[in-house]
Amino acid sequence: MKVIACWCFFSVVLTGLHESALADITTASSKEAQKYSAGRGGLSLLVWQDDRIVYEAYSNGFGPDRVTSIFSGTKGFWCAAAVAA
């Protein structure tokens, strides 16, 4: 089940989103996303659009100078690599 979810997620990401969906990224929506992420234990949020950082925030004691290990979280990256291949 997890493999299917990973495949579907990266299929959408790699095929790209419609420009109108990307145009809706605002500071307010980014702050809401950060609030959601922080409430679920997220450490950081980076929103990047048109080759520039639109929003960057940290929470739960994390910061831009702190390094963390993601251990088995790299499995998701390999899904994207397999799709790209």
Secondary structure, DSSP 4 states (H G I P E B T S, - for coil): -HHHHHHHHHHHHHH---HHHHHT--HHHHHHHHHHHHHTT--EEEEEETTEEEEEEE-TT--TT-----GGGGHHHHHHHHHH-
